[in-house]
Amino acid sequence: MKCLKDIINFYKNTSTDDLAKTADNICTINYGKNIFIRGLLEFSNYCNMNCLYCGIRKDNKKVNRYRMSIEDIIKTVKKGYQSGIKTFVLQSGEDHYYTIEKLCLIIKKIKESTNFNAAVTLSCGIKTRKQYLELKKAGCDRYLLRFETSDEKLHKYLRNGVTLKKRINAIMDLKDLGFETGSGYMVGLPGENETTRINNALLCKKLELDMVGIGPFIPHNDTPLKESIQENIELVVRATSLVRLLLPYANIPATTASGTLDKIGREKMLKAGANVLMPNINDEKYKKNYLLYPGKICIEESGSQCLSCLNKRVSDISKNIVMDRGDSLSFLNKNKSLVKEKI
Ligand code: SF4
């Protein structure tokens, strides 16, 4: 399948199982049977935004808000590093308490405390280009900024006035500044249809993303979208396969949200083109207060319990957990060609 049209036709006319098998083959050719591990650390559940679907939106007064101290963050990272994790994803709401100076300090301290062996990914929302540059200079390797839907009207509605363009511009800034750049979307949002879902995947392709996170929309009772319909996991599995066909070298996590919607949702994604898992390494006291969606799994378990559970789940589907940095091949390939151009 060479052109986009062929891939989309194949997607439209192929059963979910066959689509998954094809995507899994492509993933295996590029990444083998390896599944990369990221240590996820949700360091603040404060957010200035009011996205309609999100459980920690500013107007949800039921949330028990927390902010982790820098010391606590570093302590958690060190513990994760000692257990073998080489990539840390630091996520928060759009919380301006953590200024760029504070974030840079956190990045530098993580780098020092892991002997500069670990990759740092930030996921803390839209910032200015200048601020992203500061983060890059401090040593931040990767940045995640999901666009959630490629439908402009729906985006503006769901994100309380923030335009898709603003988000895409921020993603372009990140790419331009040399971050390994991730984005992604939700599947099953109220107001989306099959065309939206295809366009979501095509937008990932257009942006030539290094990482793509795909998760199901799960209605949260304390949000304006609480009455929305819950779609089933199949849409997520199909989306995963389509993105793998379009972006053979990207890293694609099997998201915890999928494991929440379906007991073996993560395994289904891993058998359909995904190659990354992101166990939450936070203390349980924080985990239970970072509920973007209800019923989130793995909040009672410690990071090490999650790791051993994931090890078993991955070996049950004949794949292997790998504790490397796990840079995306698309990012490494781009950089190789940059080096060649310079020579
Ligand atoms: S989706 Fe992100 S930006 Fe929107 S309210 Fe939730 S945490 Fe804040």
Residues whose N, C-alpha, C, O or C-beta is under 5 A from the ligand:
A	BS01	SF4	C47 M49 N50 C51 C54 I56 R57 K58 S92 G93 E94
